[in-house]
Amino acid sequence: MSGQAETFKGENKQHNKRLHNMIKSIKKFQFVLLCLSLHGCMLGEYTKSLNDRYYLEARDINENMELCYLDENGYGFTIIFRTIYAVGQNESFIIAKQHPDGLRTKTNYYIIPIKEKISNKVEDNILGPMTQKEFIQKKQEIGISNLDFDLIYEQLK
């Protein structure tokens, strides 16, 4: 009987060792998953405040750069979708260049009045999309001078 008891103890030790190794593997796998999920949440997060209401935001990748607005209740929402690659501003206006949906062969131009609003709805205060020619004409029409694109994301250009 002592031979059977020794065999049982040996098998039990092997079983415990396999179980221990399996638990270690599961813990390593969980750790890797945790690291990947945390990295995924922070990958490419970028926010640049333009003033107290307007900001640029890119999630996941820089090509997702959007112009956003923060309302009175603290809720932010996109007003010009991706890919914003150049912005300029003064106390009265924000101007922006966009490659719609990341298409670098096309450029849209926008003007956002921030001092004298056109409407109470922020969405209605966006002039654009415009071509470069329309943008230059609109700037002259509403008296915008000495306002250039001073924040340019070269990698998105």
VMD Tcl script that draws the C-alpha trace (Angstrom):
set ca {
  {0.00 0.00 0.00}
  {2.86 2.34 0.60}
  {3.80 1.94 -3.11}
  {0.33 3.04 -4.13}
  {0.45 5.94 -1.69}
  {3.81 7.06 -3.12}
  {2.44 6.83 -6.68}
  {-0.61 8.85 -5.66}
  {1.58 11.49 -4.00}
  {3.74 11.70 -7.15}
  {0.71 12.06 -9.40}
  {-0.77 14.63 -7.04}
  {2.48 16.65 -7.13}
  {2.50 16.55 -10.94}
  {-1.15 17.60 -11.03}
  {-0.48 20.47 -8.62}
  {2.55 21.55 -10.66}
  {0.47 21.58 -13.89}
  {-2.30 23.49 -12.13}
  {0.21 26.00 -10.76}
  {1.74 26.52 -14.23}
  {-1.72 26.96 -15.75}
  {-2.63 29.62 -13.16}
  {0.68 31.42 -13.85}
  {-0.07 31.38 -17.60}
  {-3.58 32.75 -17.04}
  {-2.21 35.56 -14.85}
  {0.39 36.46 -17.49}
  {-2.31 36.48 -20.17}
  {-4.54 38.71 -18.03}
  {-1.65 41.10 -17.45}
  {-0.93 41.31 -21.19}
  {-4.62 41.97 -21.91}
  {-4.70 44.69 -19.27}
  {-1.62 46.38 -20.74}
  {-3.05 46.23 -24.26}
  {-6.40 47.62 -23.20}
  {-4.80 50.50 -21.30}
  {-2.51 51.25 -24.23}
  {-5.48 51.20 -26.61}
  {-7.31 53.78 -24.50}
  {-4.40 56.19 -24.64}
  {-3.16 55.54 -28.17}
  {-2.91 58.79 -30.06}
  {-5.03 60.86 -27.68}
  {-4.41 64.52 -28.43}
  {-6.27 67.63 -27.32}
  {-5.23 71.22 -28.00}
  {-7.28 74.07 -26.56}
  {-7.76 77.03 -28.90}
  {-9.77 79.14 -26.43}
  {-12.36 78.62 -23.70}
  {-14.89 76.94 -26.06}
  {-13.03 75.56 -29.09}
  {-10.40 72.83 -29.18}
  {-8.74 70.32 -31.49}
  {-9.00 66.64 -30.72}
  {-7.55 63.51 -32.31}
  {-8.47 60.05 -31.08}
  {-6.55 56.89 -31.91}
  {-4.62 58.41 -34.85}
  {-3.59 61.95 -35.80}
  {-5.61 61.75 -39.02}
  {-8.74 61.89 -36.84}
  {-8.01 65.54 -35.90}
  {-11.33 67.40 -35.50}
  {-12.40 70.86 -34.42}
  {-14.67 70.63 -31.40}
  {-16.85 72.94 -29.33}
  {-17.47 72.86 -25.58}
  {-21.00 74.00 -24.70}
  {-22.21 75.77 -21.56}
  {-22.96 72.42 -19.86}
  {-19.43 71.12 -20.42}
  {-20.32 68.78 -23.29}
  {-17.91 68.70 -26.20}
  {-18.92 67.87 -29.73}
  {-17.33 67.93 -33.15}
  {-18.16 70.84 -35.42}
  {-15.67 70.11 -38.24}
  {-14.80 66.48 -38.79}
  {-11.48 64.96 -39.74}
  {-8.84 65.75 -40.91}
  {-8.13 69.27 -39.64}
  {-4.49 70.04 -40.39}
  {-4.15 73.83 -40.05}
  {-5.78 76.41 -37.79}
  {-5.47 80.12 -37.15}
  {-7.30 82.36 -34.73}
  {-7.64 85.82 -33.30}
  {-10.13 87.31 -30.83}
  {-12.90 87.31 -33.48}
  {-12.42 84.28 -35.75}
  {-11.04 80.78 -36.09}
  {-9.99 79.59 -39.53}
  {-9.34 75.96 -40.39}
  {-8.14 73.78 -43.24}
  {-9.49 70.26 -43.60}
  {-8.80 67.24 -45.75}
  {-12.31 65.73 -45.72}
  {-12.18 62.11 -44.56}
  {-8.40 62.25 -44.77}
  {-8.38 62.78 -48.56}
  {-5.18 64.80 -48.99}
  {-6.06 65.61 -52.59}
  {-8.93 67.85 -51.43}
  {-8.83 70.84 -49.07}
  {-11.82 72.56 -47.49}
  {-11.59 75.94 -45.76}
  {-13.69 77.16 -42.84}
  {-14.30 80.39 -40.93}
  {-15.88 80.32 -37.49}
  {-16.95 83.69 -36.03}
  {-16.37 83.56 -32.27}
  {-16.99 87.17 -31.24}
  {-20.00 88.23 -33.32}
  {-21.97 85.07 -33.89}
  {-24.28 84.53 -36.83}
  {-26.63 82.30 -34.84}
  {-27.18 80.99 -31.32}
  {-26.57 77.47 -32.66}
  {-22.86 76.77 -32.91}
  {-23.40 74.56 -35.99}
  {-24.88 77.55 -37.84}
  {-21.80 79.69 -37.08}
  {-19.56 77.71 -39.41}
  {-18.83 79.26 -42.78}
  {-17.75 76.44 -45.04}
  {-16.74 74.15 -46.45}
  {-15.23 76.49 -49.04}
  {-12.64 76.28 -51.77}
  {-9.48 78.35 -51.37}
  {-10.85 80.99 -53.76}
  {-14.18 81.20 -51.86}
  {-12.28 81.37 -48.56}
  {-10.14 84.32 -49.71}
  {-13.24 86.12 -51.00}
  {-15.17 85.48 -47.76}
  {-12.23 86.73 -45.63}
  {-12.22 89.99 -47.62}
  {-16.02 90.26 -47.52}
  {-16.23 90.03 -43.72}
  {-13.06 92.04 -43.10}
  {-10.64 89.43 -41.86}
  {-7.06 90.63 -42.23}
  {-3.82 89.62 -40.54}
  {-5.11 86.16 -39.72}
  {-3.05 83.26 -40.99}
  {-2.82 79.55 -40.33}
  {-0.29 79.59 -37.50}
  {-0.91 76.09 -36.15}
  {-0.02 73.63 -38.89}
  {0.29 69.86 -38.47}
  {2.86 69.07 -41.18}
  {2.36 65.30 -40.90}
  {-1.31 65.78 -41.83}
  {-0.75 68.33 -44.60}
}
mol new
graphics top color blue
foreach p $ca { graphics top sphere $p radius 0.5 }
foreach p [lrange $ca 0 end-1] q [lrange $ca 1 end] { graphics top cylinder $p $q radius 0.2 }
display resetview
